Amino acid sequence: EGGIEYEGQLHRSLSFVAKLITGTAWNGYSFFGLKDGGSKQKAVTR
């Protein structure tokens, strides 16, 4: 709802988190292995 939490910080998208992890641009849904990117899906990374 309010973003994606990663390492205790709230981020605007899965793609932004994927870029933080890898250093390169990624489609966040592809990077995290999620299908279609529906708004009801939630990813938790610790």
PDB file of N, CA, C and O in Angstrom, chain B, residues numbered from 101:
ATOM      1  N   GLU B 101       0.821  -1.194   0.000  1.00  0.00           N
ATOM      2  CA  GLU B 101       0.000   0.000   0.000  1.00  0.00           C
ATOM      3  C   GLU B 101       0.861   1.253   0.000  1.00  0.00           C
ATOM      4  O   GLU B 101       0.706   2.110  -0.869  1.00  0.00           O
ATOM      5  N   GLY B 102       1.774   1.370   0.970  1.00  0.00           N
ATOM      6  CA  GLY B 102       2.592   2.566   1.066  1.00  0.00           C
ATOM      7  C   GLY B 102       3.952   2.422   0.425  1.00  0.00           C
ATOM      8  O   GLY B 102       4.769   3.339   0.504  1.00  0.00           O
ATOM      9  N   GLY B 103       4.217   1.289  -0.210  1.00  0.00           N
ATOM     10  CA  GLY B 103       5.496   1.054  -0.845  1.00  0.00           C
ATOM     11  C   GLY B 103       6.025  -0.327  -0.500  1.00  0.00           C
ATOM     12  O   GLY B 103       5.293  -1.184  -0.004  1.00  0.00           O
ATOM     13  N   ILE B 104       7.294  -0.525  -0.766  1.00  0.00           N
ATOM     14  CA  ILE B 104       7.960  -1.802  -0.539  1.00  0.00           C
ATOM     15  C   ILE B 104       9.011  -1.591   0.542  1.00  0.00           C
ATOM     16  O   ILE B 104       9.865  -0.713   0.420  1.00  0.00           O
ATOM     17  N   GLU B 105       8.948  -2.392   1.594  1.00  0.00           N
ATOM     18  CA  GLU B 105       9.948  -2.269   2.653  1.00  0.00           C
ATOM     19  C   GLU B 105      11.136  -3.166   2.336  1.00  0.00           C
ATOM     20  O   GLU B 105      10.982  -4.355   2.058  1.00  0.00           O
ATOM     21  N   TYR B 106      12.324  -2.573   2.384  1.00  0.00           N
ATOM     22  CA  TYR B 106      13.579  -3.304   2.162  1.00  0.00           C
ATOM     23  C   TYR B 106      14.624  -2.724   3.098  1.00  0.00           C
ATOM     24  O   TYR B 106      14.864  -1.517   3.097  1.00  0.00           O
ATOM     25  N   GLU B 107      15.242  -3.579   3.892  1.00  0.00           N
ATOM     26  CA  GLU B 107      16.260  -3.179   4.864  1.00  0.00           C
ATOM     27  C   GLU B 107      15.794  -2.028   5.755  1.00  0.00           C
ATOM     28  O   GLU B 107      16.543  -1.090   6.030  1.00  0.00           O
ATOM     29  N   GLY B 108      14.540  -2.122   6.197  1.00  0.00           N
ATOM     30  CA  GLY B 108      13.999  -1.138   7.123  1.00  0.00           C
ATOM     31  C   GLY B 108      13.594   0.189   6.505  1.00  0.00           C
ATOM     32  O   GLY B 108      13.171   1.097   7.221  1.00  0.00           O
ATOM     33  N   GLN B 109      13.717   0.319   5.183  1.00  0.00           N
ATOM     34  CA  GLN B 109      13.349   1.541   4.482  1.00  0.00           C
ATOM     35  C   GLN B 109      12.159   1.258   3.564  1.00  0.00           C
ATOM     36  O   GLN B 109      12.025   0.155   3.034  1.00  0.00           O
ATOM     37  N   LEU B 110      11.310   2.247   3.383  1.00  0.00           N
ATOM     38  CA  LEU B 110      10.173   2.127   2.491  1.00  0.00           C
ATOM     39  C   LEU B 110      10.551   2.695   1.120  1.00  0.00           C
ATOM     40  O   LEU B 110      11.037   3.821   1.021  1.00  0.00           O
ATOM     41  N   HIS B 111      10.325   1.907   0.070  1.00  0.00           N
ATOM     42  CA  HIS B 111      10.683   2.312  -1.299  1.00  0.00           C
ATOM     43  C   HIS B 111       9.446   2.304  -2.183  1.00  0.00           C
ATOM     44  O   HIS B 111       8.456   1.640  -1.876  1.00  0.00           O
ATOM     45  N   ARG B 112       9.509   3.044  -3.281  1.00  0.00           N
ATOM     46  CA  ARG B 112       8.326   3.271  -4.106  1.00  0.00           C
ATOM     47  C   ARG B 112       7.941   2.101  -5.006  1.00  0.00           C
ATOM     48  O   ARG B 112       6.783   2.007  -5.412  1.00  0.00           O
ATOM     49  N   SER B 113       8.879   1.199  -5.334  1.00  0.00           N
ATOM     50  CA  SER B 113       8.538   0.116  -6.255  1.00  0.00           C
ATOM     51  C   SER B 113       9.480  -1.069  -6.110  1.00  0.00           C
ATOM     52  O   SER B 113      10.572  -0.953  -5.553  1.00  0.00           O
ATOM     53  N   LEU B 114       9.033  -2.217  -6.625  1.00  0.00           N
ATOM     54  CA  LEU B 114       9.895  -3.397  -6.670  1.00  0.00           C
ATOM     55  C   LEU B 114      11.083  -3.161  -7.590  1.00  0.00           C
ATOM     56  O   LEU B 114      12.182  -3.644  -7.320  1.00  0.00           O
ATOM     57  N   SER B 115      10.873  -2.426  -8.665  1.00  0.00           N
ATOM     58  CA  SER B 115      11.966  -2.134  -9.593  1.00  0.00           C
ATOM     59  C   SER B 115      13.062  -1.325  -8.910  1.00  0.00           C
ATOM     60  O   SER B 115      14.246  -1.553  -9.156  1.00  0.00           O
ATOM     61  N   PHE B 116      12.677  -0.387  -8.058  1.00  0.00           N
ATOM     62  CA  PHE B 116      13.653   0.416  -7.332  1.00  0.00           C
ATOM     63  C   PHE B 116      14.456  -0.461  -6.374  1.00  0.00           C
ATOM     64  O   PHE B 116      15.671  -0.303  -6.264  1.00  0.00           O
ATOM     65  N   VAL B 117      13.790  -1.375  -5.687  1.00  0.00           N
ATOM     66  CA  VAL B 117      14.482  -2.282  -4.769  1.00  0.00           C
ATOM     67  C   VAL B 117      15.427  -3.205  -5.542  1.00  0.00           C
ATOM     68  O   VAL B 117      16.556  -3.436  -5.108  1.00  0.00           O
ATOM     69  N   ALA B 118      14.979  -3.731  -6.677  1.00  0.00           N
ATOM     70  CA  ALA B 118      15.829  -4.588  -7.503  1.00  0.00           C
ATOM     71  C   ALA B 118      17.079  -3.832  -7.942  1.00  0.00           C
ATOM     72  O   ALA B 118      18.169  -4.404  -7.978  1.00  0.00           O
ATOM     73  N   LYS B 119      16.931  -2.553  -8.276  1.00  0.00           N
ATOM     74  CA  LYS B 119      18.086  -1.753  -8.678  1.00  0.00           C
ATOM     75  C   LYS B 119      19.036  -1.530  -7.504  1.00  0.00           C
ATOM     76  O   LYS B 119      20.253  -1.535  -7.690  1.00  0.00           O
ATOM     77  N   LEU B 120      18.504  -1.335  -6.305  1.00  0.00           N
ATOM     78  CA  LEU B 120      19.356  -1.206  -5.122  1.00  0.00           C
ATOM     79  C   LEU B 120      20.171  -2.475  -4.895  1.00  0.00           C
ATOM     80  O   LEU B 120      21.347  -2.408  -4.537  1.00  0.00           O
ATOM     81  N   ILE B 121      19.549  -3.620  -5.101  1.00  0.00           N
ATOM     82  CA  ILE B 121      20.208  -4.896  -4.872  1.00  0.00           C
ATOM     83  C   ILE B 121      21.283  -5.177  -5.917  1.00  0.00           C
ATOM     84  O   ILE B 121      22.378  -5.626  -5.579  1.00  0.00           O
ATOM     85  N   THR B 122      20.970  -4.912  -7.190  1.00  0.00           N
ATOM     86  CA  THR B 122      21.865  -5.310  -8.283  1.00  0.00           C
ATOM     87  C   THR B 122      22.744  -4.196  -8.832  1.00  0.00           C
ATOM     88  O   THR B 122      23.806  -4.458  -9.398  1.00  0.00           O
ATOM     89  N   GLY B 123      22.301  -2.952  -8.664  1.00  0.00           N
ATOM     90  CA  GLY B 123      23.035  -1.830  -9.247  1.00  0.00           C
ATOM     91  C   GLY B 123      22.655  -1.550 -10.691  1.00  0.00           C
ATOM     92  O   GLY B 123      23.187  -0.624 -11.304  1.00  0.00           O
ATOM     93  N   THR B 124      21.734  -2.345 -11.245  1.00  0.00           N
ATOM     94  CA  THR B 124      21.288  -2.125 -12.619  1.00  0.00           C
ATOM     95  C   THR B 124      19.762  -2.129 -12.661  1.00  0.00           C
ATOM     96  O   THR B 124      19.103  -2.623 -11.747  1.00  0.00           O
ATOM     97  N   ALA B 125      19.217  -1.570 -13.738  1.00  0.00           N
ATOM     98  CA  ALA B 125      17.761  -1.489 -13.883  1.00  0.00           C
ATOM     99  C   ALA B 125      17.169  -2.870 -14.160  1.00  0.00           C
ATOM    100  O   ALA B 125      17.681  -3.621 -14.990  1.00  0.00           O
ATOM    101  N   TRP B 126      16.093  -3.188 -13.458  1.00  0.00           N
ATOM    102  CA  TRP B 126      15.368  -4.451 -13.606  1.00  0.00           C
ATOM    103  C   TRP B 126      13.884  -4.170 -13.562  1.00  0.00           C
ATOM    104  O   TRP B 126      13.450  -3.186 -12.963  1.00  0.00           O
ATOM    105  N   ASN B 127      13.104  -5.029 -14.192  1.00  0.00           N
ATOM    106  CA  ASN B 127      11.676  -5.050 -13.943  1.00  0.00           C
ATOM    107  C   ASN B 127      11.529  -5.760 -12.599  1.00  0.00           C
ATOM    108  O   ASN B 127      11.948  -6.909 -12.460  1.00  0.00           O
ATOM    109  N   GLY B 128      10.947  -5.099 -11.621  1.00  0.00           N
ATOM    110  CA  GLY B 128      10.864  -5.645 -10.273  1.00  0.00           C
ATOM    111  C   GLY B 128      10.109  -6.951 -10.191  1.00  0.00           C
ATOM    112  O   GLY B 128      10.501  -7.847  -9.443  1.00  0.00           O
ATOM    113  N   TYR B 129       9.027  -7.075 -10.950  1.00  0.00           N
ATOM    114  CA  TYR B 129       8.247  -8.308 -10.914  1.00  0.00           C
ATOM    115  C   TYR B 129       9.047  -9.470 -11.485  1.00  0.00           C
ATOM    116  O   TYR B 129       8.969 -10.583 -10.966  1.00  0.00           O
ATOM    117  N   SER B 130       9.810  -9.233 -12.537  1.00  0.00           N
ATOM    118  CA  SER B 130      10.660 -10.283 -13.104  1.00  0.00           C
ATOM    119  C   SER B 130      11.774 -10.655 -12.133  1.00  0.00           C
ATOM    120  O   SER B 130      12.037 -11.838 -11.915  1.00  0.00           O
ATOM    121  N   PHE B 131      12.421  -9.663 -11.555  1.00  0.00           N
ATOM    122  CA  PHE B 131      13.535  -9.904 -10.638  1.00  0.00           C
ATOM    123  C   PHE B 131      13.105 -10.762  -9.450  1.00  0.00           C
ATOM    124  O   PHE B 131      13.824 -11.680  -9.057  1.00  0.00           O
ATOM    125  N   PHE B 132      11.946 -10.470  -8.882  1.00  0.00           N
ATOM    126  CA  PHE B 132      11.474 -11.202  -7.714  1.00  0.00           C
ATOM    127  C   PHE B 132      10.650 -12.437  -8.070  1.00  0.00           C
ATOM    128  O   PHE B 132      10.130 -13.110  -7.181  1.00  0.00           O
ATOM    129  N   GLY B 133      10.527 -12.743  -9.376  1.00  0.00           N
ATOM    130  CA  GLY B 133       9.837 -13.953  -9.809  1.00  0.00           C
ATOM    131  C   GLY B 133       8.328 -13.908  -9.638  1.00  0.00           C
ATOM    132  O   GLY B 133       7.692 -14.948  -9.470  1.00  0.00           O
ATOM    133  N   LEU B 134       7.753 -12.718  -9.680  1.00  0.00           N
ATOM    134  CA  LEU B 134       6.306 -12.564  -9.556  1.00  0.00           C
ATOM    135  C   LEU B 134       5.691 -12.485 -10.942  1.00  0.00           C
ATOM    136  O   LEU B 134       6.313 -11.967 -11.869  1.00  0.00           O
ATOM    137  N   LYS B 135       4.487 -12.989 -11.092  1.00  0.00           N
ATOM    138  CA  LYS B 135       3.798 -12.939 -12.383  1.00  0.00           C
ATOM    139  C   LYS B 135       2.957 -11.683 -12.489  1.00  0.00           C
ATOM    140  O   LYS B 135       2.442 -11.208 -11.477  1.00  0.00           O
ATOM    141  N   ASP B 136       2.807 -11.148 -13.647  1.00  0.00           N
ATOM    142  CA  ASP B 136       1.883 -10.085 -14.032  1.00  0.00           C
ATOM    143  C   ASP B 136       1.919  -8.800 -13.203  1.00  0.00           C
ATOM    144  O   ASP B 136       1.468  -7.767 -13.699  1.00  0.00           O
ATOM    145  N   GLY B 137       2.423  -8.804 -11.986  1.00  0.00           N
ATOM    146  CA  GLY B 137       2.526  -7.584 -11.220  1.00  0.00           C
ATOM    147  C   GLY B 137       1.223  -7.011 -10.734  1.00  0.00           C
ATOM    148  O   GLY B 137       1.065  -5.791 -10.708  1.00  0.00           O
ATOM    149  N   GLY B 138       0.281  -7.850 -10.347  1.00  0.00           N
ATOM    150  CA  GLY B 138      -0.990  -7.355  -9.831  1.00  0.00           C
ATOM    151  C   GLY B 138      -0.809  -6.528  -8.573  1.00  0.00           C
ATOM    152  O   GLY B 138       0.107  -6.780  -7.791  1.00  0.00           O
ATOM    153  N   SER B 139      -1.671  -5.548  -8.370  1.00  0.00           N
ATOM    154  CA  SER B 139      -1.535  -4.624  -7.235  1.00  0.00           C
ATOM    155  C   SER B 139      -1.758  -5.292  -5.888  1.00  0.00           C
ATOM    156  O   SER B 139      -1.399  -4.712  -4.863  1.00  0.00           O
ATOM    157  N   LYS B 140      -2.332  -6.483  -5.846  1.00  0.00           N
ATOM    158  CA  LYS B 140      -2.590  -7.178  -4.589  1.00  0.00           C
ATOM    159  C   LYS B 140      -1.399  -8.021  -4.145  1.00  0.00           C
ATOM    160  O   LYS B 140      -1.394  -8.537  -3.027  1.00  0.00           O
ATOM    161  N   GLN B 141      -0.385  -8.169  -5.005  1.00  0.00           N
ATOM    162  CA  GLN B 141       0.780  -8.964  -4.636  1.00  0.00           C
ATOM    163  C   GLN B 141       1.674  -8.168  -3.711  1.00  0.00           C
ATOM    164  O   GLN B 141       1.766  -6.945  -3.817  1.00  0.00           O
ATOM    165  N   LYS B 142       2.330  -8.869  -2.802  1.00  0.00           N
ATOM    166  CA  LYS B 142       3.192  -8.219  -1.845  1.00  0.00           C
ATOM    167  C   LYS B 142       4.480  -9.011  -1.712  1.00  0.00           C
ATOM    168  O   LYS B 142       4.445 -10.229  -1.538  1.00  0.00           O
ATOM    169  N   ALA B 143       5.601  -8.342  -1.791  1.00  0.00           N
ATOM    170  CA  ALA B 143       6.898  -9.001  -1.624  1.00  0.00           C
ATOM    171  C   ALA B 143       7.545  -8.509  -0.342  1.00  0.00           C
ATOM    172  O   ALA B 143       7.531  -7.317  -0.036  1.00  0.00           O
ATOM    173  N   VAL B 144       8.102  -9.436   0.388  1.00  0.00           N
ATOM    174  CA  VAL B 144       8.808  -9.079   1.615  1.00  0.00           C
ATOM    175  C   VAL B 144      10.220  -9.597   1.480  1.00  0.00           C
ATOM    176  O   VAL B 144      10.431 -10.797   1.303  1.00  0.00           O
ATOM    177  N   THR B 145      11.184  -8.708   1.560  1.00  0.00           N
ATOM    178  CA  THR B 145      12.583  -9.054   1.464  1.00  0.00           C
ATOM    179  C   THR B 145      13.277  -8.612   2.724  1.00  0.00           C
ATOM    180  O   THR B 145      13.116  -7.472   3.159  1.00  0.00           O
ATOM    181  N   ARG B 146      14.029  -9.480   3.302  1.00  0.00           N
ATOM    182  CA  ARG B 146      14.750  -9.131   4.539  1.00  0.00           C
ATOM    183  C   ARG B 146      16.224  -9.303   4.368  1.00  0.00           C
ATOM    184  O   ARG B 146      16.986  -9.056   5.303  1.00  0.00           O
TER     185      ARG B 146
END
